[in-house]
Amino acid sequence: MIKIKDILSDLQSFADDEKDIIIEPDGNVIFTRLGNIISFKLYQNYSGTFIEYNGTQLPYKTFLAKEIARLDLLAARIVEKRHNIEPFIDANSRLNTYSYKIEGEGLSLLEKEGANPLVFGTKVTFVTADAGHGKTVLLREFQKRQAESYLTGSSNFLFWHIDLQGRDLVRLNEAIMYDLGELRFPGLYYSSIITLIKHNLIVLGIDGFDELAAEVGGEMALGSLSSLVALMEGQGVLIAASRRTFFNTQDYIKRTKFLQSKI
């Protein structure tokens, strides 16, 4: 079951005023979002945490995704505005983890990573290849297909591709908010995105991580990533893409230990 303090933190990330949220002992909740008063009743049982809203009973995560964040609208906006301008051909890829290695098509491996968060800890997956081998095209295609799958109900998370390549923005929070502005999607803040990632409703893809490292330095770039992981409090999935020259599988243990030392 979800703790009340965690529910309060979730709602604060979406509310117009984070201090203006009322949670009554009987489970009634009221707060303001985008100028509208939202009220619902919260209850928990052995099956989990549920919401009674507008005469309908919903699992808490469904309520957060559909009614508060409106991820169905975000998915539609992604399909409308974010599509590959290059033809996409899926290629054979290899997934290396601490305990096993598997090969398969790139899209299916990304879907597997996003759909299977860790039980304890934030999962950080690096997509590496030489320059020009299609990392960005792969992530864009995965973003579009995940949005389409979300709209049809065949997936319960969105993949959001943040491209840092060729940008002046070197802070991840600035890049995230810039992308929200480009999509013209109101009502989501940086704290909202963190909440959605923590609940595995959004998997964030950071493209051009090597360019961020070139701009601010490798350790500072990893420090920026570890700060994001710290905000996620050991939850969710992140995917970062970089050239093999910056990050390779032989380097994996060393960089992972650096991340762990920062959180």
C-alpha positions as CSV (number, residue, x, y, z in Angstrom):
1,M,0.0,0.0,0.0
2,I,1.1,3.6,-0.7
3,K,1.8,5.7,2.4
4,I,-0.2,8.9,2.9
5,K,2.9,11.0,3.0
6,D,3.9,9.6,-0.5
7,I,0.4,10.4,-1.9
8,L,0.7,13.9,-0.5
9,S,4.1,14.3,-2.2
10,D,2.6,13.1,-5.5
11,L,-0.3,15.5,-5.4
12,Q,2.0,18.4,-4.4
13,S,3.9,17.8,-7.6
14,F,0.8,18.5,-9.7
15,A,-1.1,21.1,-7.5
16,D,-1.3,24.8,-8.3
17,D,-0.2,25.4,-4.7
18,E,1.7,22.6,-3.0
19,K,0.7,23.9,0.4
20,D,-3.0,23.9,-0.4
21,I,-3.9,20.2,-0.3
22,I,-6.3,18.8,2.2
23,I,-6.4,15.1,3.1
24,E,-9.0,14.3,5.7
25,P,-8.8,11.3,8.1
26,D,-11.7,9.6,6.3
27,G,-9.8,9.7,3.0
28,N,-11.5,12.7,1.4
29,V,-9.0,14.8,-0.6
30,I,-9.3,18.2,-2.2
31,F,-6.8,20.4,-4.0
32,T,-6.6,22.8,-7.0
33,R,-5.0,22.0,-10.3
34,L,-5.0,24.3,-13.4
35,G,-7.5,26.5,-11.6
36,N,-10.0,23.7,-11.1
37,I,-10.9,22.1,-7.7
38,I,-10.4,18.4,-7.7
39,S,-11.9,16.3,-5.0
40,F,-11.9,12.5,-4.5
41,K,-12.0,9.8,-1.9
42,L,-9.0,7.7,-1.1
43,Y,-9.2,4.2,0.3
44,Q,-7.0,1.2,0.7
45,N,-7.5,-2.5,1.1
46,Y,-5.6,-5.7,0.7
47,S,-5.6,-5.2,-3.1
48,G,-3.9,-1.8,-3.0
49,T,-4.8,1.9,-3.1
50,F,-7.9,3.1,-4.9
51,I,-9.6,6.4,-5.7
52,E,-13.3,7.1,-5.9
53,Y,-13.7,10.0,-8.4
54,N,-16.7,11.2,-10.3
55,G,-18.6,8.1,-9.4
56,T,-15.9,5.8,-10.7
57,Q,-13.4,3.6,-8.7
58,L,-9.9,3.6,-10.1
59,P,-6.5,2.2,-9.0
60,Y,-4.4,5.0,-7.6
61,K,-1.8,4.8,-10.5
62,T,-4.5,4.8,-13.1
63,F,-6.1,7.9,-11.5
64,L,-2.7,9.6,-11.4
65,A,-2.0,8.8,-15.0
66,K,-5.4,9.4,-16.6
67,E,-7.1,12.0,-14.5
68,I,-4.3,14.1,-13.0
69,A,-1.4,13.9,-15.5
70,R,-3.6,13.2,-18.6
71,L,-1.0,11.0,-20.1
72,D,-3.4,9.9,-22.8
73,L,-3.3,13.5,-24.1
74,L,0.5,13.6,-23.8
75,A,0.7,10.4,-25.8
76,A,-1.5,11.9,-28.5
77,R,0.6,15.0,-28.6
78,I,3.8,12.9,-29.0
79,V,2.3,10.9,-31.9
80,E,1.2,14.2,-33.5
81,K,4.5,16.1,-33.1
82,R,7.2,13.6,-32.6
83,H,7.9,11.2,-35.4
84,N,11.0,10.0,-37.2
85,I,11.9,11.9,-40.3
86,E,14.2,9.0,-41.4
87,P,13.0,5.5,-42.3
88,F,13.5,3.1,-39.4
89,I,15.0,-0.4,-39.7
90,D,15.3,-2.3,-36.5
91,A,18.7,-3.9,-35.9
92,N,20.0,-6.6,-33.8
93,S,21.3,-5.3,-30.4
94,R,22.8,-6.8,-27.3
95,L,21.7,-6.1,-23.7
96,N,24.4,-6.5,-21.1
97,T,23.5,-6.7,-17.4
98,Y,25.4,-7.8,-14.3
99,S,23.9,-11.2,-14.5
100,Y,23.2,-12.0,-18.1
101,K,23.5,-11.0,-21.8
102,I,20.8,-11.3,-24.4
103,E,20.5,-10.4,-28.0
104,G,17.4,-9.2,-29.9
105,E,15.9,-6.3,-31.9
106,G,16.5,-2.9,-30.4
107,L,12.9,-2.0,-29.9
108,S,12.0,-5.2,-28.1
109,L,15.0,-4.8,-25.8
110,L,14.0,-1.2,-24.9
111,E,10.5,-2.3,-24.2
112,K,11.7,-5.0,-22.0
113,E,13.9,-2.6,-20.0
114,G,11.1,-0.1,-19.6
115,A,8.4,-2.6,-18.6
116,N,10.6,-4.3,-15.9
117,P,11.7,-1.8,-13.3
118,L,13.9,-3.0,-10.5
119,V,12.3,-4.1,-7.2
120,F,14.9,-2.2,-5.2
121,G,16.6,0.8,-6.9
122,T,16.4,2.9,-10.0
123,K,17.3,1.1,-13.3
124,V,19.7,3.1,-15.5
125,T,20.3,1.6,-18.9
126,F,22.8,3.0,-21.3
127,V,22.3,2.7,-25.1
128,T,25.7,2.8,-26.7
129,A,27.0,2.7,-30.3
130,D,29.4,4.4,-32.6
131,A,28.4,7.8,-34.0
132,G,25.9,7.6,-36.9
133,H,24.7,4.1,-36.0
134,G,21.1,5.1,-35.3
135,K,20.8,5.6,-31.5
136,T,18.6,8.7,-31.9
137,V,16.5,7.1,-34.6
138,L,15.9,4.1,-32.4
139,L,14.9,6.2,-29.4
140,R,12.5,8.4,-31.6
141,E,10.9,5.3,-33.0
142,F,10.5,3.8,-29.6
143,Q,8.9,7.0,-28.3
144,K,6.3,7.0,-31.1
145,R,5.5,3.3,-30.8
146,Q,5.2,3.5,-27.0
147,A,2.8,6.5,-27.3
148,E,0.7,4.5,-29.9
149,S,0.7,1.5,-27.6
150,Y,-0.3,3.6,-24.6
151,L,-3.3,5.0,-26.6
152,T,-4.5,1.5,-27.5
153,G,-4.1,0.3,-23.9
154,S,-1.4,-2.3,-24.8
155,S,1.3,-0.5,-22.7
156,N,1.0,1.2,-19.3
157,F,4.0,3.6,-19.7
158,L,5.2,6.3,-22.1
159,F,8.8,6.7,-23.3
160,W,9.9,10.3,-23.4
161,H,12.9,11.1,-25.6
162,I,14.9,14.1,-24.5
163,D,17.5,15.0,-27.1
164,L,20.4,17.1,-25.7
165,Q,22.3,17.0,-29.0
166,G,23.2,20.5,-30.4
167,R,21.4,22.3,-27.5
168,D,22.7,25.1,-25.4
169,L,20.7,23.6,-22.4
170,V,23.0,21.5,-20.3
171,R,20.8,21.0,-17.3
172,L,18.5,18.1,-17.5
173,N,15.6,19.9,-15.8
174,E,15.9,22.7,-18.3
175,A,15.8,20.3,-21.2
176,I,12.8,18.5,-19.8
177,M,10.8,21.7,-19.3
178,Y,11.9,23.0,-22.8
179,D,10.5,19.8,-24.3
180,L,7.2,20.2,-22.5
181,G,7.0,23.7,-24.0
182,E,7.7,22.4,-27.5
183,L,4.8,19.9,-27.1
184,R,2.6,22.7,-25.8
185,F,1.4,20.5,-23.0
186,P,0.2,22.4,-19.9
187,G,0.1,21.4,-16.3
188,L,3.2,19.3,-16.0
189,Y,6.1,20.6,-14.0
190,Y,9.6,19.1,-13.4
191,S,8.3,17.7,-10.1
192,S,5.4,16.1,-11.9
193,I,7.7,14.3,-14.3
194,I,9.7,13.0,-11.4
195,T,6.5,11.6,-9.8
196,L,5.5,9.9,-13.1
197,I,8.9,8.4,-13.5
198,K,8.8,7.1,-9.9
199,H,5.5,5.4,-10.6
200,N,6.9,3.8,-13.8
201,L,4.3,5.8,-15.9
202,I,7.1,7.5,-17.8
203,V,10.4,6.1,-18.8
204,L,12.8,9.0,-19.5
205,G,15.3,8.7,-22.4
206,I,18.3,11.1,-22.3
207,D,19.9,11.3,-25.8
208,G,23.3,12.9,-26.4
209,F,24.6,12.1,-22.9
210,D,28.1,12.2,-24.3
211,E,27.5,15.8,-25.5
212,L,26.4,16.8,-22.1
213,A,29.6,15.2,-20.8
214,A,31.7,17.1,-23.4
215,E,30.1,20.4,-22.3
216,V,30.4,20.1,-18.5
217,G,32.8,17.2,-18.0
218,G,32.2,13.4,-17.6
219,E,32.0,13.3,-13.9
220,M,29.7,16.4,-13.7
221,A,27.4,14.8,-16.3
222,L,27.3,11.6,-14.3
223,G,26.7,13.7,-11.2
224,S,23.8,15.4,-12.9
225,L,22.4,12.0,-13.7
226,S,22.9,10.8,-10.2
227,S,21.1,13.8,-8.8
228,L,18.1,12.9,-11.0
229,V,18.3,9.3,-9.7
230,A,18.4,10.6,-6.1
231,L,15.2,12.6,-6.7
232,M,13.5,9.4,-7.9
233,E,14.3,7.8,-4.5
234,G,15.3,4.4,-5.9
235,Q,12.4,4.0,-8.2
236,G,11.7,4.1,-12.0
237,V,13.7,3.6,-15.2
238,L,16.1,5.9,-17.0
239,I,17.6,5.3,-20.4
240,A,20.7,7.3,-21.5
241,A,22.3,7.2,-25.0
242,S,25.8,8.1,-25.8
243,R,28.6,7.3,-28.2
244,R,30.6,4.2,-27.4
245,T,33.7,6.4,-27.1
246,F,32.3,7.9,-23.9
247,F,30.7,4.9,-22.4
248,N,31.4,1.2,-23.2
249,T,30.5,-2.0,-21.5
250,Q,34.0,-2.5,-20.2
251,D,33.6,0.9,-18.4
252,Y,30.2,-0.1,-17.0
253,I,31.3,-1.2,-13.5
254,K,33.4,1.8,-12.8
255,R,30.7,4.3,-13.9
256,T,28.0,2.4,-12.0
257,K,30.0,2.6,-8.8
258,F,30.4,6.4,-9.4
259,L,26.6,6.7,-9.7
260,Q,26.1,4.7,-6.6
261,S,28.6,6.8,-4.6
262,K,26.6,9.9,-5.5
263,I,23.1,8.7,-4.2
